[in-house]
Amino acid sequence: MRQSKLFTKTRKEAPADEVSKNAQLLIQAGFIYKNMAGVYTFLPLGLRVIEKIKDIIRDEMNAIGGQEMYMPSLQDSEIWRQTDRWSDEKVDVWFKTELKAGGEVGLAWTHEEVITDLMRQYVSSYKDLPLFAYHIQTKFRNEMRAKSGIMRTREFWMKDLYSFSATEEQHHKFYEECAQAYKRIFDRIGIGDKTYRTFASGGAFTKFSHEFQTLAEAGEDVVYVNEAKGIAVNEEVLAEADLGELGVTRDELEKRKSIEVGNIFSLGTKFSEALGLTFMDENGAPQPVIMGSYGIGPARAMGTVVDLLADEKGIVWPESIAPFLVHLVVLNNDDEEIRDWADGIYDSLTESGVEVLYDDRDARAGEKFADSDLIGIPYRVIISRKTKAEGKFEVVTRATGDTKLVTEAELSTMFVK
């Protein structure tokens, strides 16, 4: 991508109507655009990041046997009435609308009912179980106060996986496998060292659950954590939690702000009993399927990375989810020889499979460097008269500020995986 062709532009100032760091920086750097409160457009740079996060999630879900599918956002009210979750008095985040042909539908805020109803067509025997299906799809929640940038919105992507098991043993085995997969996901996107599996409330789903909470001052949740032992408890259930069973005392826990980046729920047979999802066991007797639900919000994860890793200059992307690996910045591009040399380096890197954002704009060096810091691509390669005269390139690591000079031969292999 040539930056001169990128239709988005950076801003000199952060938007005044945003209070969260992630929204301020992502808008200022040209990753997202705010359409209205709680609704954002993901611009080319932002979409590249989101798609990389989704791909990491897919890798880990597929590795534990997840099968990807895609379910609709439009929801038939009937199956939600069967589980007593259609009423606004029971669930207060619904967006609902009337069909012109008659009848009321909702916009999905989760998919337990839909997938349970669907699985009645495919599960009949214990031999069909366990199975694990997921999708990455748009959800809608009628938040009274959308806030925290892309971490609490009214329209958002969600990866929700659902497990279907014949026995508690099968269910708990997968539950733990999914918890470990979540840990790998958060490690891969750069926030694993600050993210804890946290004992929490089940909310509208079940009595208890586990959240994955990332310690961050920008967080709107509160957890009590022992970092040395890797134990965390959500403030909402601190009084109910059996701390002794968790291996910690109240005095060993420190109160911290955090961001919820994922959750896992044991649903038991609540939905399968309500909607008639059963299987025949080995003795030929009908049994309700045991279910679990496992969610991660890709945009929430993206916002958490920005909030946690950004510095005073701007965003700092981990290599795994950066929109590009290299920011190629050419100075003195009024000099045809320098410009041609830079074009050649750009072509060489891209042909080697390196993702490059090429700043070929006619702009001052200070403006280019400031934009490069703001956008946060992991490596900046600088081409100028000075570096050409020395026969070397200046490579700056965004996260540390470390600088080194490399030859063209070294550059050609430096970023090739």
N, C-alpha and C positions, 0 to 999 in steps of 0.2 A: 504494500500500500504506500503510494506517494502521499505525503501529508498535504501537498498542494491540491490534491484531488479529494481529500477528505472533506465532506461538506460541513461537518461539525467544526467548531472553533473553540478554543479555550477562552475563558473570561478572566479579566484582570482581577475581579472581586468575586467573592462567594455570594450566592443569592441571599438577600436580606430576609426572605420569608422562610428560610430553613434554619433550624437550630441544631440539628444533628450533624456531626462531623462527616458521616458517610454521604449524606445528601449534598452538603455544601461542596465537598471535594469532587464527588462524581458529576455534579452539574457543572461546576467550574471547569473541570478537565474535559468535559464533552462526552461523558459516558452515558448519561441519562438526561432526560428532559421531563420536567414536571408538567403534566397536563392539567391536573387539579389535585386537591388534597387526597393523598392516598392512591394516586394513579400516576404511573410514570411510563414514558417511552424509553426502551433500551436502544440507544443509538449504536452505530456500528462497533465502536470500541467496547461499549458495555455488553453488547450481545456476544462478542467474542469471549469475554470473561465468563458470562453465564453459561455458554455452551461448553466451555472447558470444565466448569464445575459439574454440569450435568453429566458429562462423559466420565468424570471420575466416579460420580455416584453410580452410573450404569456399570462401570467396571466392577465395583465392589458388590453391587446387588447381584449381578450375573454370576460372580465368583461363588456366591453362597446358594446358587440355585434359583435366583429370581428370574421370572419370565416377564418381559416387558409387554405391555399392552397399552390401550388408550381408551378411557371411558369418557362419556359425555359430561359437559357442564350442566345441561338442562336436566332437571330432576322431576320425575313423576312424584307428585305429592303422596300417592297412595302407599308406597313402600315406607315412606317416612312416618306416615300415620301409624303403620303397624309397629314401629319401634318407639312411638310416642316422642318423636323429635321434630315434628312438623310445626307444632304450635310455637308462636313467638314467645309465649310465656315460658316455654321449656328451653328454647334455643333462640337467643336474641340477636344473632348475626345474619339471619336470612336476608337475601335479596329475592323477592318474589314478584311474579308478573302474571297477567292474564293472557291466555291464548285467544286469538281472534275467533277461533273455532269453538271456544268455550273451555273452561277448566283453568286451573291454577298450576303453575310450575315454579320451581325455584332454581337458583343458580348455586351449584354445589359448593359447599364449604368443606366437605369431606366426602368420602365414598364408601363407608362401611355398608350402608344399605344397598347401594347399587351392586357392589361386587358380591355381596352375600346372595342377593336375588339371582345374579348371573350364574354363580357357582352351583345353584340347584340343577342347572342343566348339564353339569359336567362331573359332579361328584355323586356317586351312588354307593361305592364300596370302600372298605378300608384300604383296598388295593390302590385307590385313586389318591391316597394321602400318604405323606404330607405333600402340599403344593404351596408355592409362593409366587404371587403375581404382583406386579407393580406398574405404575405409570408415572410420568412426569407431565403434569397437566395444570391448566389454569384453574385456580380456586377464587371464590368471591366471598368476602366477609364484610358485612355491613357494620364496620367499626364506627363507634360513636365519635372517636377521636383518633384519626389516623395520624401517627407521629413516628419519630425515630427514622425518618427517611424511608429507605427501601426495606426496613426491617419490620414495619407494621403498616401494611397497605390494605386497600380494599379489593385489589385485584393482584394476584401473585401466582408464581409457579410453586407447585408442591410435588415432591416425590413422595408418594404414599405407597407402601408395600403392605400387602395383607397375607398373613399366613393362615393355613388351614391344616389342622392336625387331627389325627384320630385319638391320640393319647396325650396326657399331660407331659409325659416324657418327650414325645416328639416336639411338642410345643416349646418346652423349656430349652431343649437342645438348639432349636432354631433361634429362639429369643437371645440366647447367649452368642450365637454365631453372628447375629445381626448387630448386637452391641459391639462386638469386636470389629465388624465391618465399618461401623460408624466411626470407631476410633481411627481406623486406617484412613477413612475419608477426611477427617479433620486434620490428621497428620499431613496428608497429601496437599491439602489446600493451605497449610501453613499456620493453623491455629491449634494443633493438637496438644501442644505443651501447656496451654491455658484452658483446655476444655475438659470438663469432668462429667462423668456419669453421675447423675444426681437423683436422689430419692425424691419423688414429687407426687402431687395430687393428680388424679386421673381426669379431673374436670368433667366435661360432658360425656366422657367415654367410660371410665371405670373408676374404682375408688383410689387406686394407687397406680403409679407408672414410674418410668425413669425418664428424666430429661437429660440432654447433653447441654451443659451450661458453660459458656466461655467467660472467664473473669475479665471484666472490662468496666472502666469507670463510666462509660456511656450506657451501660446496661440499665434496663428498667425492672429487672428482677433482682431479688436478694437471695443469696445462698449463704449457708454456713459451711465452711470448707476447711479441711486439713490437707494442705498441699503435700506434705511429706507422705501421708498415708493414701493420698488420692481419693479421699472420701468427701462427698458433698451432699448436703440436704437442703432442699428448698425451704425458705422461711415459712411458707404456707403450711407445711406438714411437720415442722420441727417438733411441735408438742406431741404429735402422734407417732413419730418414728421411734423405733426401738434402737437407740444408739448403741446399746451394748451388743446387739446382734450385728450391727454394722462395724463394730470394732473400734469405737471412739467414744470419748466422754464429751459432755457439753463444753467443758473448759478447754478442750483441745480444738474446738471449732472457732474459726474467725469469720466474722460477718463481712461479706463482699458483694459488690454489685456485679451483675452478670447478664449475659445475653443468651437466651435459649436458641440453640442452633439445630436441635433435633429432639425427637422424643420417640419412645417405644412403649406400647401398651399391651398388656395381657387382657384380652377382651372376654376370655372364657367362652360361654355359650350364649351370651346375652343376645347377640344378633342372629345367630343360627336358630335359636329357639323361637324368636319372634317371627322370623321369616321362613321357617321350615326347612332349613338346610341340614339334612341328616345323611348318614351313611349306614350301611349294614356292616356290623362287626363280624368277627370270625365265626360267631355263633348264629349269624343270621338275624340278629336283633338290631333294630334301628337305634342310632345314637346321634345326638347333636354334635356337629363339628366344633372343635375348639379353635378359637381364632385369636390373632394378634394383629396389631396395627403399628406401622413404623414410618415416621415422617421426617423429612428434611426439606427446608425451604431454600432452594438455590440462591435466591436473591438475598434472603436473610443472611446466608453464609457469606455472600459477597460483601454485604454491608459490614458484617462483623470483621472481615479481613481488613477493610479500609479503616474502620474505627480503631482496630487493635494495632495495626502495623504502620499507619501513616505517621510522618514526621512533620516538622515545621515547614518543609518545602512542598509537601504534597503527598500523593499516594505512593505506597511502596508495595508492588505486586510480587508475590512469590513466583518463581519461574513456572510452576505447574499450571497457574491460571492466568498469567499475564496475557494481555491481548496480543502482544508481540514479545519475542525474546530480546530483540535488538532494536534500539533506536539509533538509526544512522543519521548523524547530524553533519551536514556539509556547510562549512563556512566559506566565505569568499566565492560564492557560487556565481558571481558576476564574471569570474575568470573561467572562460570556456574550457581550458585545460583541466582545471580543478573539477568542474562540473562533469566533464566526460569521464574523468578518473573515478569520481564518486558513483556515476551511473554504472560503470563497469563493476565496481565492488558490490553495489546493490544487486545487480544481475547475478553475479557469482554466488553471493550468499543465498539468494532466493532459489537459485537452481540447485543448491546443495540441500534444500529443504529447510533452511533457517527462516523463521518468521521475522520479517523486518518491516518496521515503520520508517520510511525514508523521509526525513525532513529536508525536502528540496525547495522550501519556500524562500522567497526573497525577503529575508528578515534579519534583524540585527542578532549578533551572537548572544547577547544577554537575553533577548526575548526567546530565542531557541532553547537556551539552557534552562530558563525558568519554566518554559512549557514542558521540557523533557522531565524536569524534576516533578512537576505537577502531575503529569500523566503516569509516571512511575514505572516505566518499562525497566526490567532488571539490568540491562547493560546499554550504555551509551557509547557508540563508536564515533569519534570526531575526525572529520577529514577537513584539512585546511592547507593553505600554502606552507605553513610551518611544518606540519606533519609530513606533507609530501616531500619537502626538501630533505627531511630526515629519513625518508623512506619508511616511516612507521605510522601507526595509528594509535591514538589515545583512547583507551578503553576505561570507562568509569563504571564501577559497580554501584547501582542506585542505593541498595540497602546499607552499604557501609561507607560509600564515598571513596573507596580505594581506587587508585588510578595506576594504570601501567601502560607502557608502550610496547606494542607488538609489531612484528613484521607482517607483510602481506601474506607470506606463507603460513605464519602462525595464526593469523586471523581466519584464513580459509578453513582451518580445522578446529578452531577454538569453540565454535558453537554447534558443530555437527555432532549429533548424537549417534 
